[in-house]
Every structure is written in structure tokens, then in C-alpha cells.
Amino acid sequence: MTKSPSNSPGLPRIAVVGCGAAAREFYLPVLKKYAGYGRSVVLVDRVEQQAESMAREFGIQHCCTDYKSLPIDVEAAIITTPHNLHAEQSIHFLEQGHPVFVEKPLGMTAAEVTRVLDAAASGEAVVMVNNYRRLFPSYRRVRELIQSGQFGDVLRITIRDGTKFAWKSASSFYLRDPQARGVFLDRGAHTVDILCWWLGERPQVVDARFDALGAVEGLMDVQLACGQATISLKFSRFYRLENCYTIECEKARICGRLFDYSRLSVQSNGPPEWIEAGAALSHYEYAWQLVENFVAVIAGRGAPLFLAADVAPSIAVIEKAYLRATRFELPWYETDPNVSFLREDVAANHQQRTV
Amino acid sequence: MQKVLVTGAGGFLGGWVVESFLLAGIPVRAGIRSWNSAVRLARHATEIVPCDVLLPEQIDAALDGCDAVVHCAVGNEHVTVTGTRNLLAAASQHRLDRIVHLSSVAVYGKAPGIIDEACPRRSKGSHYAELKIAAEKVCEEFIDRGTPVVVLRPSIIYGPFSEAWTVSFAKRLASGKWGTMGRRGEGNCNLVYVTDVVQAIYRALLAENAAGEFFNVNGDDVITWNEYFSRFNTALGREPLPAINTWPIAVKAQLLSPVRTSAKYALARFGRVAMRLHAQSSLAAKYMKATESLLKLTPTNEQLKLYGVRAKYVIDKAKDELGYAPRVGSKQGLEFCVAWLHQQGILY
């Protein structure tokens, strides 16, 4: 847990829309450190029981089921609902001039993101997004190294990002709703954003393959290109992969583990050299820093560490990859003799019954 | 069949039953305990329902509209024994046409020789075998009352998504620290490819006179464990597998036994603290990774014993009475496994 915000100042009135795992893990632990938070926060969830039970658990007075009809006037909103609701709900608050902090991804498509940003502009309200990995010291150092050009142009990037799915989602949304999409939107919302941020530009989609058989994928490979750089990404919800990045530049190779937020290695002419880029905190602590930053911004005590508009290129890349994606070859299904036998037997039985 | 409920559909075998049935056009409903286990099934536009076998109301809802159930759910004593009782009670109430219960050849307790369904059950100190025997006894109670239960006893089920017999061995072989084990590895490896088990399940659902019967389900290739390691190694395209001295492995297995138990306990109780330590201390991260790798690459005492057991589980009864015929030999099965391992990024 990070230290309490200085002097625990009062909290502006905030609606937290969505009472699932993200609210519990990322948002309420931060908000409850502010004085008077029990009266300042309104919990919203379309499942009344969910909102009420979280309100009881965190000692919050106000809760309701409709974000368009809140029991108190709010000054800002945190959107932590399923992906496909982010844009619509953010726009509702932004148009009223209320600052919004939205869980990643900012939207499902580039068009949705544009609508959110337009609403922020017309409502003159700030919109931030929880792409907290931009705060990892090791990731920041990678960006500095690439952007400085000291190692020459980037030639090749490989990222392998996979862990067994263990998100304690309150609903079946992530696995059942086709709008949720699969591992690529879920994990790629972080990883592709970091990639775009490191490169300072938006890569082009060259190829994409996934294992979806009519619903949401658990495995996806994506090939991108950016200038002369080729980029290979692999995402999995099935197994823990190496979870590392390798960036080969003209004069050096930069490597690191995705979940090592403080260290990276650089190899130029000799053996790899380890760089300590900053304090080693847990990923929660970086996310909490960003939430505290949002509270400071709406209270007029600071500027955003980064804006939602900054992550827009990554959403466009993700959208294009999905549009281009084709299914992997899956010979263990397609050519399995037992599957063929079952299919033929079922057809024969059906024909027999029909006769 | 109107519709088949599969319990434990988030697991290795249950997942394969659902996927194979779906691909063949058999109406199926996947029953899961937690959404975390549903990533594989979620790739299909199929019906997935909560079905914790310890919650009778969930079972009742999951069975609604089904005329058969394939019971693959397994876990601790409560899940395996009480869960089976709960499921069979609900299945009786719903008057299902057929219940296929998945047991295991573990019920024979590593007895050597030619093992058919008439051989006695014995646990020989294995907790897993004890639970499987207890669940079979529950099935017998219901069979006596006229519930149409068929019990299948598969052997070593391997194939894509198998942690125990595919992923773990691939990693061991890829580590370069694994090899054939001389006499210790000359026991029979009774391999059965996962979709052959699915075929047996399908036939058990349909066979008219199978209710109340017990069947072994095994593959046709009966090879030794040493042969399995070598064939898998060849399929992975690696240099020929060396013979390794098994005494140090046996000693290591013995020494690591308490470490394995305490690591499991610590992770269950202090998982979050461990994650934090992992993130904050490179030394702790290095130590944890080394321990995890050592535990994964070293067989347990029980596994070492298994590699030496000379037992063959015969399938004549399943062939005669169910029409079961294994179709995937170890060569093709291992080719499927290797292609899948590469695609998953487990091997690269």
C-alpha cells in the first residue's frame, strides 16, 4: 500500500461505476484513504446486491443501480465496468463536464475512442485511463533509450505476454460476451500501448492469428511493422509464457521481463549490463499512484501524468489486428480421427432416425 | 441424445468432451465451477453454466433439459465423493437416461499384471485412489437403486491441454535433464489419447446394456515409460535421450517431498505476500523461480514408483460391450501434442 495522500485532504464527490474486481483491487483501496470518502463516493452497479454489498464492505453511504440517476451530485467518475461500456459511460459524464478516469481499454474501437475524446473536449473535462504500466520505471527507461537513438534504429521487437487467466471477475463478461473479445484486447490494451509509447508512433498490422472457434480467443499471435522494425507479439490466457520483451537495435539489445518493473538489461559490445531503473513496487502500487493523480487533478492540485488521448494509437492497432485475424491451424481438432468418427456417427444416427 | 451435461468441463478431460461433442454436432452443456477455468471453452459459442457439484441447486439448474450427464468433476474429498453423491441424486430425480462417471485405473492401486475389471480395488495408501474408490462406491449405491450409471476407468490420459502427462514431460525433456531410467522406467506406460477416452464416453452414453457396468479405457500401444520418454523426445525433434542415473533422482525426490508440501501450503495461504516479494526482491524472485523449476523437473516419489509398475489394463470388455476401438496411436497422439505445445508457446 502506498502512503496516505498528504494530510488526507477531502475527496471530491466521485461515482465509481462498476462494483467488480477492478473496483475492489484498484480504486476503493485508494479512495478510502481520503477523509470523508464514505460520504463522497457513490457506488454504481446494475446488480443492486453487488453495489450494496460493496458499499457495506467499504463503509460507503451511497449506492445505486443507474449511473444516469445518482443519489448525489458528483464532480467526477471512475468507470470500471466491462470493456464495451467504457465509452458510452465515459461520454455521459464528460458531456456534463465531469472528469473521468476509465479502466483500460479506453474503448473497443478507434471510433469509440474518438467519441470519448470529443466528449472530453466539448465538456472541457479531463479524461484519464488506467494504463498504469506507463509508470513502471523499467518501461520508462526503455522508452528513453529508444527515443534517444543512442543504440541506432530498432530492428526487431519480440514480446511474449501470457499467464493463466485468474481475474476474479464478478461476471462472466470476459469469457462469455463476444464484445469482450479475448486475450489480445485484455492484455494488449497494456502491451500494445507500451509498444506504441516506446516507439513513439503507431505500427502497422502485418498478420494476426488466433484460436477463437466462434467466440473469444485464448491465444493470439500478432505481427506488426514500424518503419524497418518487425514486431512479433504472442498473448496467452492458458499458460505463463516467458513474459519478456527483447528489442534489437542496430547497436544494442534491450531485454527485460514484463513483470520486472525496476530492471532491464542492455547488451552492446560485451556481456549484458543490468540497469536499475527505479523503485521496485507491486503493480497495484503503480495503479494506485495513477488513481491518486486523478484525485489530485480533479481537486486542482496537479496535472495528469498522461492523458487518455495518448493511448489512442494502441486501440487502433488492436482493432486492425482483430479485423485481420484468421484462425490458427488446429490439427488436433481438424484431423483427429475420433472427432471425425463422432461426426459421422452422429450424422448416420440422425439419418437413420429421419428414415 | 437430447442434451448432455458435462461436469468439470473446465478441466482437461471435461473440456475435451465438450469440445469434441461440439465439433461433432452433439448437443452439450458445459458445467464449470469457476469462470477462471473456462478460457478454453469460451473460444466456442457454446452453453456454459455454473455447476459446482457441492451446490445441489446449481446441479439441478444445470441438468434442466438434459437427458444424460458425463461426470468429470474431480477435486478434494468433498468434490470427488460428496459431489458425486449430489450429482447422482439429482440425476435420479431428473430421471436421466444415462450417467457416465469418470473414475480411473488408480482404483487398482498399482497392482502388477494383467488387470481387467474383475480385479479388486485397493488404494495402497494413495489419497487419489482412495477418493476414486469412494466415488465408485457411491456409484454402486445408485446402480443398486436402478440409476443408469456407467463407470469408466481410463489409464494415463495424454493430449493437448494435459498438464500432468504432456506439458510437464515436454518441459522435463526440453530441460535436457531428463532421460531414460533403466529398470526404474521399464514399467508399462498405459497411454490413452484423450479423444479415445471421449470416444469411449460417447459409446458409454449410447450402449444399451452398459448401465451398471465398469470398463477399463486404455490405448492399444502398450509401451514402457522409457519408450514414452524416448518417443516424446523424438517427436520434439531433440537429440536422442540419454540414460540417466536414477539414484540421485530418487534421493532428490525424497528430499524434495517436504519442500513440495510446504511450498503448496505457503502458496495457498500467503500467495499474495509471495507475489509482492517476487516483485520487490530480485533475489527472492530468483530463489522462487529456481525452486519452482527444481520441483517441476523432479518427479515425485509416487511418480517414480509408477514408472516401474508392470501392469497392463485390458480393454476387451469395452471393445466387446461398448464397441470401443482406440483410433489414435502414440505416434499421431504425440505429433498432435508437439504441434499444440509449439502453438501455445510452451516450447519455442
Interface residues (C-beta under 8 A of the other chain):
Chain A: R160 G162 K164 F165 A166 W167 K168 S169 S172 Y174 L175 R176 P178 G182 D211 A212 L213 G214 A215 V216 E217 G218 L219 K234 S236 R237 F238 Y239 L241 F259 D260 Y261 R263 A280 L281 S282 H283 F328 P331 W332 Y333 D336 P337 N338 V339 F341 L342 R343 D345 V346 A347
Chain B: E19 S20 F21 L23 A24 G25 I26 W35 N36 A38 V39 R40 A42 R43 H44 A45 T46 I48 G159 P160 F161 V167 T195 D196 V198 Q199 Y202 M275 R276 A279 Q280 S281 S282 A285 R327 V328 F336 C337 A339 W340 Q343 Q344 G345 I346
